[in-house]
Amino acid sequence: MLEGKGIVKKFGGLVALNAVDFTVKKGTITGLIGPNGSGKTTLFNVITGFYRPDQGYLTFKEKSIARMKPHQIAKMGIGRTFQIAKPFLSMTTEENVMVASLYGREAHSEAFDDARKCIDLCDLSHRRDTLASDLTLVEIKRLQMARALALRPDLLLLDEPLAGLNPVEVNLALIKIEKIRTELGTTILLIEHVISAVMKTCDEIIVLHHGSKIAQGQPRKVAESPTVIEAYLGKPTQKQNTKVETAKPDENR
């Protein structure tokens, strides 16, 4: 569904993405992981048109999107959430989702119905008329997801959807993500630092380190990769020689 080849993105002398190749298969949940500063959100911004790659090819459903603007890419079927949520605080939950739902639809009634469905799917029906400024962190994350789903995307990009959640909330969010995949048929690419959740939920994992892709594959194989372990934990230090030679007793003493 989504493929990148040789993606390069530079900011002055900083190479944020260095010849990154990756694929996201249709119908899968793919995790994008890596230490802080490895280029994960930069790659999301390239995929969604906020940044243009300096080099490389990017295709979505076999069509090039590397030079498209964000609204054009959204219309093609890619929705996303952001690491820092910025809802319209003076608008209600329903109005926030309606903004996204109205994009690309001529009939107001159709947009309204779709917005309601997305709100219900994200367990926000009881907060439909609540101002976004009065929502909790968990509810704001659900609102972000509802707005992205209101675009009716074929591919949904989630930027750290579990950040700040407690273990119970994490499990509920994972159930919701799986439900979106199974019920809507949406392909999902997510950035996440909760590795246990990534291992549990994702079909494949892509690992970035210093802007380069160092691994892609099934979770268990990626987790066992020495290169990935080194990226997260650092190089193992060589064992120092701890052997202590015992001085021989002086026979003349």
C-alpha positions in Angstrom: 0.0 0.0 0.0 2.8 2.4 0.9 6.4 2.2 -0.3 9.4 4.5 0.2 12.7 4.1 -1.7 15.9 6.0 -0.9 14.0 8.7 1.1 16.4 11.5 2.2 15.4 14.6 4.2 17.9 17.2 5.3 17.7 20.2 7.5 20.8 22.2 6.7 23.7 20.0 7.7 21.5 17.5 9.6 20.4 14.4 7.8 17.1 13.5 9.4 16.4 10.6 7.0 19.2 8.9 5.2 18.2 6.8 2.2 15.3 5.1 3.9 13.6 2.1 2.2 10.4 0.8 3.7 7.0 -0.8 2.9 3.7 -1.0 4.6 1.5 -3.9 3.4 -2.3 -3.5 3.0 -4.4 -4.7 5.9 -1.5 -4.7 8.4 -0.6 -2.9 11.6 3.0 -1.8 11.2 5.1 -0.3 14.0 7.7 2.4 13.4 10.1 2.5 16.3 13.5 3.8 17.2 15.3 5.9 19.9 14.4 9.6 20.3 15.6 11.7 17.4 15.8 8.7 15.0 13.6 10.3 12.4 10.2 8.7 13.0 8.0 11.8 13.0 10.1 13.3 10.2 9.1 10.2 8.1 5.5 10.7 9.0 5.7 14.3 7.9 7.3 13.3 4.6 4.5 10.6 4.0 1.8 13.2 4.7 3.3 16.0 2.7 4.3 18.4 5.5 7.9 17.9 4.3 9.1 17.2 0.8 11.8 14.6 0.5 15.1 15.9 -0.9 15.7 12.5 -2.6 13.8 9.3 -3.2 10.5 7.9 -4.2 7.3 7.6 -2.2 4.2 5.8 -3.6 0.8 5.2 -2.1 -1.4 2.6 -3.9 1.3 2.7 -6.7 0.9 6.5 -7.2 3.7 8.9 -6.5 2.9 11.3 -3.5 6.4 12.7 -2.9 5.5 16.1 -4.3 1.9 16.3 -3.2 0.5 18.7 -0.6 -1.0 17.5 2.7 -4.6 18.1 1.7 -4.1 16.2 -1.6 -2.6 13.2 0.3 -5.4 13.3 2.8 -7.9 13.2 -0.1 -6.1 10.1 -1.6 -6.7 8.2 1.6 -4.1 8.9 4.2 -5.1 10.2 7.7 -2.9 10.9 10.7 -2.8 12.0 14.3 -0.1 14.2 15.8 2.3 13.8 18.7 1.0 17.1 20.1 -2.8 17.2 19.8 -4.2 20.5 18.7 -8.0 20.3 18.6 -10.2 23.3 18.1 -10.6 24.0 21.9 -13.7 26.3 21.5 -15.6 23.7 19.5 -17.3 20.5 20.7 -16.2 17.0 20.1 -18.7 16.6 17.4 -17.8 19.9 15.7 -14.1 18.9 15.7 -14.9 15.6 14.0 -17.3 17.3 11.5 -14.5 19.5 10.3 -12.7 16.4 9.0 -15.8 14.6 7.9 -16.9 17.5 5.7 -13.7 17.4 3.7 -14.4 15.8 0.3 -18.1 15.4 0.9 -20.8 17.4 -0.7 -23.7 16.2 1.4 -23.8 17.6 4.9 -26.0 14.8 6.1 -23.5 12.2 5.0 -20.7 14.0 6.8 -22.8 14.2 9.9 -23.6 10.5 9.9 -19.9 9.6 9.3 -18.8 11.9 12.1 -21.3 10.3 14.5 -20.0 6.8 13.6 -16.4 7.8 14.2 -17.3 9.4 17.5 -19.1 6.2 18.6 -16.3 4.0 17.4 -13.8 6.0 19.5 -16.1 5.8 22.6 -16.8 9.5 22.7 -20.6 9.5 22.2 -21.1 10.6 25.8 -18.8 13.6 25.2 -20.3 14.6 21.8 -21.4 18.0 23.0 -18.4 18.7 25.3 -15.9 21.4 24.4 -12.6 20.0 23.4 -11.0 22.2 26.1 -12.9 20.1 28.8 -11.7 16.7 27.6 -9.2 14.5 29.4 -5.9 13.4 27.8 -7.3 10.0 27.0 -10.4 11.6 25.4 -8.3 14.1 23.4 -6.3 11.1 22.0 -9.6 9.5 21.1 -10.8 12.7 19.5 -7.6 12.8 17.4 -8.3 9.3 16.2 -12.0 10.1 15.4 -11.0 13.1 13.4 -8.5 11.1 11.4 -11.0 8.3 10.8 -13.6 10.9 9.6 -11.5 11.3 6.5 -12.3 7.6 5.7 -8.6 6.8 5.2 -7.3 3.6 3.7 -4.0 4.2 5.7 -4.0 5.6 9.2 -0.8 7.0 10.7 -0.8 7.2 14.5 1.9 9.2 16.2 2.5 7.9 19.8 -1.2 7.0 20.5 -0.3 5.4 23.8 1.9 8.2 25.2 0.8 9.3 28.7 -1.7 6.4 29.2 -1.7 4.0 32.2 -1.6 0.2 31.6 -5.4 -0.1 31.6 -5.8 2.7 29.1 -3.0 1.3 26.9 -4.8 -2.1 26.7 -8.1 -0.4 25.8 -6.4 1.7 23.1 -4.8 -1.4 21.6 -8.2 -3.1 21.4 -9.5 0.0 19.7 -6.7 0.0 17.1 -7.2 -3.6 16.3 -11.0 -2.9 16.0 -10.3 -0.2 13.4 -8.2 -2.6 11.4 -10.7 -5.5 11.5 -14.0 -3.5 11.2 -13.0 -0.7 8.8 -10.3 -2.6 7.0 -7.9 0.3 7.7 -4.2 -0.2 7.3 -2.3 1.3 10.2 1.3 2.6 10.6 2.0 3.7 14.2 4.9 5.3 16.1 5.2 4.0 19.6 7.7 3.8 22.4 5.8 1.2 24.4 7.7 -1.7 23.0 5.5 -4.4 24.7 2.5 -3.0 23.0 4.2 -2.9 19.6 5.3 -6.5 20.0 1.8 -7.5 20.9 -0.1 -5.6 18.2 2.0 -5.1 15.1 2.4 -7.5 12.2 5.7 -5.9 11.2 8.1 -3.4 12.7 10.3 -0.8 11.0 13.3 0.4 13.1 15.0 3.8 12.5 18.3 4.8 14.1 20.0 8.1 13.3 17.8 8.6 10.3 18.6 5.2 8.8 16.5 2.1 8.6 18.3 -0.7 10.5 15.6 -3.4 10.4 12.2 -4.3 9.1 10.3 -7.6 9.7 8.2 -9.6 12.1 8.3 -8.3 15.7 10.2 -11.3 17.2 12.9 -11.3 14.6 13.4 -7.6 14.9 13.6 -7.8 18.7 16.3 -10.4 18.4 18.4 -8.4 16.0 21.8 -7.5 17.5 21.8 -4.2 15.5 18.4 -3.2 17.1 19.5 -4.2 20.5 22.7 -2.1 20.2 20.7 0.9 19.0 18.5 0.8 22.1 21.0 -0.4 24.7 24.3 0.6 23.3 27.3 -1.6 22.5 28.2 -4.2 25.1 31.4 -3.3 26.9 34.2 -5.8 26.6 34.8 -7.8 29.8 37.7 -6.5 31.6 40.3 -8.9 32.9 39.4 -9.3 36.5 41.9 -12.0 37.3 44.0 -10.9 40.2 47.4 -12.5 40.5 48.2 -13.6 44.0 51.6 -12.7 45.2 53.7 -15.7 46.3 54.6 -15.7 49.9 58.2 -14.6 50.6 59.9 -17.7 51.8 62.7 -15.6 53.5 60.2 -13.7 55.7 
